[in-house]
Amino acid sequence: FCGRDRELEVLHACLKEACAGRGQIVTVMGEAGVGKSRLLWEFSQSLDRQRVIQLRGHCQPYDTDTPYRPLVEVLRRGMGLRKEDMANLAPEQVVRAVLAIDSSLEPYLPCYLHLLSVPSADHPLPEDLKGESLRAALIEAMAAMVTQGLRLAPILMLLEDWHWADVASQAGLHAMFDVIANYPLMIVVTYRPEYEVRWRSLAHHTHLELHPLERPQAQRMVESLADSHRLPPGTVDEIVQYTDGQPLFIEELTRAILESGPAGGDDGNAAPANLPEALGIPSSVEAVIRARLVQLDAEAATVLRLASVIGGEFGRDVLAQVLGASVNLGEALERLKSLDLIRQVQVFPEAVFRFKHSITQRVVYESLLIQSRASLHEQVAQAIETLQASRLFE
């Protein structure tokens, strides 16, 4: 991680303002692969979690029609409910979690239960609460949860990939902007340039735009990725020039070059003999990822293709349900982790993984034939229905 010192300083300065009761909105714009998520991760890891409550919501391309998807994730985390709790979540658990934050939230219980898809006979939505009035009530309930939670500690809300946010979530976020200025709350929103932001005029808004790395920073990144492996003279400069300082491209191309060379020379160091042009590596990060995927063994490739159909985040149980005994799933997942194509984000009660980057998932998914996609989607859906029989409504 390098080249983002100024942006980290800005984030810390805004958080200091927010903790003093002057709420802040920070937008982080950048192309795919430029390092938005990594910047937020570094910022998040640098904070004292005992002093600042961190709530995270992540948008996915397949959730653009699912109302409040990222804000429901924020709501769940705010209640202290784990993702694995959602499989058999009882109304009483939600009630206890809400009232533990503040008893004044009790009137909003029907809204919270509705948002979490937890039916309750004791706290039903009023029959006349429909359409626009329901939307307004849900937004008010979410805003109330956040503002009451601020009595416990300042809150940092991280909303990633907002360019995929659903319309309802966008309206909910705008409603929070109306009250943020007088609370110890900082909201950070990341998005790609194609998304049109309409709140830049707010006085408590700070905008950060991530650009490709400068040459010295890009060189440091290549050298760090190469680690103890020896790169031929001139290769570092060649990679920096070839990638135009785009961090994900730098990472993928460096790994592709290291993987294309011999396993090691007399001194045990990898020593690829060719520069990118001689290796025939195309000039886009998607093409480099495709070139790396070609090198996968059959089992790892099968697992990765199925994972791309499930989504950016996927659980081992669904993979196992679809694949059965046809592959050694544990070994395949370990190989994909060692190649840094996926990362494990949860261990218990189910192993959950995530593609390292959404571009990787998209490249794998788009490599599938249309007919294969349809078949895999059907198999995944059937597996989910089998494993989550008690959550079919959700």
C-alpha positions in Angstrom: 0.0 0.0 0.0 1.6 3.3 -1.1 0.9 6.6 -2.6 -2.2 7.5 -0.6 -0.8 9.4 2.4 -2.6 12.6 1.6 -6.0 10.8 1.2 -5.5 9.0 4.6 -4.7 12.4 6.2 -7.9 13.9 4.8 -9.9 10.9 6.1 -8.4 11.2 9.6 -9.0 15.0 9.6 -12.6 14.6 8.7 -13.1 11.9 11.4 -11.7 14.3 13.9 -14.2 16.9 12.9 -17.0 14.3 13.1 -16.0 13.1 16.5 -16.2 16.8 17.7 -19.9 16.8 16.7 -19.5 18.3 13.2 -20.8 15.5 10.9 -18.9 14.8 7.7 -19.6 13.2 4.3 -16.6 12.0 2.3 -16.9 10.7 -1.3 -14.1 8.7 -2.8 -14.3 8.5 -6.6 -12.0 6.4 -8.8 -11.9 3.9 -11.7 -12.2 0.2 -10.9 -8.9 -1.1 -9.6 -7.5 2.2 -8.5 -7.6 1.3 -4.8 -10.8 2.7 -3.3 -11.5 -0.4 -1.1 -7.8 -0.7 -0.1 -7.8 3.0 1.1 -10.9 2.4 3.2 -9.4 -0.8 4.6 -6.2 1.0 5.6 -8.2 3.8 7.2 -10.5 1.4 9.0 -7.6 -0.7 10.4 -5.9 2.4 11.7 -8.8 3.3 14.1 -9.5 2.4 17.7 -12.7 0.3 17.4 -13.5 0.9 21.0 -13.8 4.7 20.4 -15.5 4.7 17.0 -18.3 2.4 15.9 -17.7 1.2 12.3 -20.7 0.2 10.2 -20.2 -1.1 6.7 -22.5 -1.5 3.7 -21.4 -2.9 0.4 -23.3 -2.7 -2.9 -23.3 -5.5 -5.5 -24.2 -5.4 -9.2 -26.9 -8.0 -8.7 -28.6 -5.9 -5.9 -29.5 -2.8 -7.9 -33.2 -3.8 -7.7 -33.1 -5.0 -4.0 -34.4 -2.1 -1.9 -32.2 -0.8 0.9 -29.6 -3.7 0.4 -26.5 -1.8 1.7 -28.4 0.1 4.4 -29.9 -3.2 5.7 -26.4 -4.4 6.1 -25.5 -1.3 8.0 -28.6 -1.8 10.1 -27.7 -5.4 10.9 -24.2 -4.5 12.0 -25.6 -1.6 14.1 -27.8 -4.1 16.0 -24.8 -6.3 16.6 -26.3 -9.2 14.5 -23.9 -11.4 12.7 -24.5 -12.4 9.2 -24.7 -16.0 10.3 -27.5 -15.1 12.7 -29.8 -14.2 9.8 -30.4 -17.8 8.9 -32.7 -18.4 11.9 -33.4 -14.9 13.2 -36.3 -14.7 15.6 -38.3 -11.6 16.1 -37.4 -11.6 19.8 -33.7 -11.3 18.9 -34.4 -8.2 16.8 -36.5 -6.6 19.5 -33.8 -7.2 22.1 -31.1 -5.8 19.9 -33.1 -2.6 19.1 -34.1 -1.9 22.6 -30.5 -2.5 23.8 -29.5 0.6 21.7 -32.3 2.8 23.0 -35.8 2.1 24.3 -37.1 5.2 22.3 -36.7 3.1 19.1 -39.6 0.8 20.1 -42.1 2.5 17.8 -39.9 1.6 14.8 -39.8 -2.1 15.6 -42.2 -3.1 12.7 -40.0 -1.2 10.3 -36.8 -2.9 11.5 -38.4 -6.3 11.3 -39.7 -5.6 7.8 -36.3 -4.5 6.6 -34.6 -7.6 8.0 -37.3 -9.8 6.4 -38.3 -11.2 9.9 -42.1 -11.8 10.1 -43.7 -10.9 13.5 -47.3 -11.2 14.7 -46.5 -9.0 17.7 -45.0 -6.1 15.6 -46.7 -6.1 12.2 -46.5 -3.2 9.8 -49.7 -1.0 9.9 -52.0 -2.0 7.1 -52.2 1.6 5.8 -48.4 1.9 5.6 -47.8 1.4 1.9 -46.0 3.0 -1.1 -44.5 6.4 -0.4 -45.6 6.4 3.3 -43.8 3.1 3.8 -40.7 4.3 2.2 -40.7 7.5 4.3 -41.3 5.4 7.5 -38.4 3.0 6.7 -36.0 5.9 6.0 -37.0 7.6 9.3 -36.5 4.3 11.2 -33.0 3.9 9.8 -32.1 7.5 10.5 -33.4 7.1 14.1 -31.3 3.9 14.6 -28.1 5.8 13.5 -28.8 8.9 15.5 -29.6 7.0 18.7 -26.6 4.8 18.2 -24.4 7.9 18.2 -25.2 8.3 21.9 -22.9 5.3 22.5 -19.9 6.5 20.4 -19.1 8.3 17.2 -20.1 6.3 14.1 -18.1 5.8 10.9 -20.3 4.5 8.1 -18.5 3.0 5.1 -20.6 2.5 2.0 -18.7 0.9 -0.9 -19.4 0.7 -4.6 -22.3 3.1 -4.4 -22.6 3.2 -8.2 -24.5 -0.1 -7.7 -26.8 1.3 -5.0 -30.6 0.8 -5.4 -32.9 3.8 -5.7 -34.4 3.3 -2.2 -30.9 3.2 -0.6 -29.9 6.4 -2.4 -33.0 8.1 -1.0 -32.2 6.8 2.5 -28.7 8.1 2.3 -29.9 11.6 1.2 -32.2 11.7 4.2 -29.3 11.1 6.5 -27.4 14.0 4.9 -30.1 16.3 6.2 -29.3 15.6 9.8 -25.6 14.6 9.7 -24.1 18.1 10.3 -25.0 18.2 14.1 -24.0 14.6 15.0 -20.7 12.7 15.5 -21.2 10.8 12.3 -18.9 10.4 9.3 -20.2 8.7 6.1 -17.7 7.6 3.5 -19.1 6.7 0.1 -17.0 5.1 -2.7 -18.1 5.0 -6.3 -16.9 4.9 -9.9 -16.8 8.0 -12.2 -19.9 7.0 -14.2 -22.1 7.6 -11.1 -23.5 11.1 -10.8 -23.2 12.6 -7.3 -25.7 15.4 -6.5 -24.6 16.4 -3.0 -21.2 18.0 -3.6 -22.6 21.4 -2.6 -23.1 20.4 1.0 -20.9 22.4 3.4 -19.8 19.3 5.3 -18.8 17.3 2.2 -15.2 16.5 1.2 -14.4 14.9 -2.2 -11.4 12.7 -2.9 -10.5 11.5 -6.4 -8.1 8.6 -6.7 -5.7 8.7 -9.6 -3.2 6.2 -10.9 0.0 6.1 -8.9 3.0 8.3 -9.7 6.1 6.6 -11.1 8.0 6.4 -7.8 5.0 5.0 -5.9 4.3 2.5 -8.7 8.0 1.3 -8.6 7.8 0.7 -4.9 4.6 -1.3 -5.4 6.2 -3.6 -8.1 9.3 -4.1 -5.9 7.1 -5.0 -2.9 5.1 -7.5 -5.0 8.2 -9.1 -6.3 9.5 -9.4 -2.8 12.5 -11.8 -2.8 12.1 -12.8 -6.4 14.6 -11.3 -8.8 13.2 -9.4 -11.8 15.4 -8.9 -14.9 16.9 -5.4 -15.3 14.4 -3.0 -16.7 11.4 -5.1 -15.9 10.2 -2.8 -13.0 10.3 0.3 -15.3 8.6 -1.7 -18.0 5.7 -2.7 -15.8 5.3 0.8 -14.5 5.1 2.2 -18.0 2.9 -0.6 -19.3 0.3 -0.2 -16.5 0.2 3.6 -16.4 0.3 3.4 -12.6 -3.1 1.6 -12.2 -2.6 -0.4 -8.9 -4.7 -3.5 -9.8 -3.1 -3.7 -13.2 0.4 -3.4 -11.6 -0.5 -6.2 -9.2 -1.9 -8.5 -11.8 0.8 -7.9 -14.4 3.6 -8.4 -11.9 2.1 -11.7 -10.7 1.6 -12.8 -14.3 5.3 -12.2 -15.1 6.4 -14.0 -11.9 4.1 -16.9 -12.6 5.3 -17.1 -16.3 8.9 -17.5 -15.3 10.7 -20.6 -14.0 10.0 -21.7 -10.5 13.4 -20.7 -9.4 17.0 -20.4 -10.5 20.2 -21.7 -8.9 19.6 -19.2 -6.0 16.0 -20.1 -5.6 14.7 -16.8 -7.0 12.2 -16.7 -9.8 13.8 -15.1 -12.9 11.3 -14.6 -15.7 13.3 -14.0 -18.8 10.9 -11.9 -20.8 9.4 -8.4 -20.5 5.6 -8.0 -20.9 5.7 -7.6 -24.7 7.7 -10.8 -25.2 5.3 -12.6 -22.9 2.4 -11.6 -25.1 0.5 -10.0 -22.2 -2.3 -7.7 -23.5 -2.6 -4.1 -22.4 -5.6 -4.3 -20.1 -6.1 -5.6 -16.6 -9.0 -7.8 -17.8 -6.8 -9.4 -20.4 -4.0 -10.0 -17.9 -6.5 -11.6 -15.5 -7.8 -13.9 -18.3 -4.2 -14.9 -19.0 -3.7 -15.8 -15.4 -6.9 -17.8 -15.3 -5.8 -19.9 -18.2 -3.0 -21.2 -16.0 -5.4 -22.7 -13.4 -5.8 -26.4 -13.0 -9.2 -27.9 -13.9 -10.5 -28.2 -10.4 -9.6 -24.7 -9.3 -11.0 -23.3 -12.6 -14.3 -25.2 -12.0 -14.7 -23.8 -8.5 -13.9 -20.3 -9.6 -16.4 -20.3 -12.4 -19.1 -21.6 -10.1 -18.2 -18.9 -7.5 -18.5 -16.2 -10.1 -22.1 -17.2 -10.7 -22.9 -17.1 -6.9 -21.5 -13.5 -6.7 -18.7 -11.4 -5.4 -19.0 -13.1 -2.0 -19.8 -16.8 -1.8 -20.1 -19.5 0.8 -18.4 -22.9 0.8 -21.7 -24.7 1.5 -23.3 -23.7 -1.8 -20.2 -24.7 -3.7 -20.1 -28.1 -2.0 -23.9 -28.6 -2.6 -23.5 -28.0 -6.3 -20.1 -29.7 -6.9 -20.6 -32.7 -4.6 -17.6 -35.1 -4.7 -16.6 -34.1 -8.2 -13.7 -31.9 -7.0 -11.5 -31.6 -3.9 -13.1 -28.3 -2.8 -10.8 -27.6 0.1 -7.6 -27.9 -1.9 -9.1 -25.9 -4.8 -10.0 -23.1 -2.5 -6.6 -23.1 -0.9 -5.0 -22.8 -4.4 -7.2 -19.9 -5.3 -6.3 -18.2 -2.1 -2.6 -18.8 -2.6 -2.9 -17.2 -6.1 -4.6 -14.2 -4.4 -7.7 -14.5 -6.6 -10.0 -14.9 -3.6 -9.8 -14.1 0.1 -11.6 -15.8 3.1 -13.7 -13.3 5.0 -15.5 -15.7 7.4 -14.6 -18.9 9.1 -17.5 -19.8 11.4 -20.2 -21.1 11.1 -19.6 -21.3 7.4 -16.5 -20.6 5.4 -17.2 -17.5 3.2 -14.9 -16.2 0.5 -14.8 -13.1 -1.6 -13.2 -12.3 -5.0 -10.3 -10.1 -4.4 -11.7 -7.7 -6.9 -15.0 -7.3 -8.7 -13.1 -7.2 -12.0 -11.8 -10.7 -11.4 -15.4 -12.0 -10.8 -16.7 -10.2 -13.9 -13.9 -11.6 -16.1 -14.5 -15.2 -14.9 -18.3 -14.8 -15.3 -18.0 -13.4 -18.8 -15.8 -16.3 -19.8 -18.8 -18.7 -19.4 -20.9 -19.7 -22.3 -24.5 -18.4 -22.1 -25.8 -21.9 -21.9 -23.4 -22.8 -19.1 -24.3 -19.7 -17.2 -28.0 -20.6 -17.3 -27.3 -24.2 -16.1 -25.0 -23.0 -13.3 -27.5 -20.3 -12.1 -30.2 -23.0 -11.9 -27.9 -25.3 -9.9 -26.9 -22.5 -7.5 -30.6 -21.5 -7.0 -31.5 -25.1 -6.2 -28.6 -25.4 -3.8 -29.6 -22.2 -2.0 -33.2 -23.4 -1.7 -32.0 -26.7 -0.2 -29.6 -25.1 2.3 -31.8 -22.2 3.2 -35.2 -23.8 3.3 -36.3 -21.6 6.3 -35.4 -18.4 4.5 -37.2 -18.7 1.2 -39.2 -15.6 1.7 -36.1 -13.5 2.2 
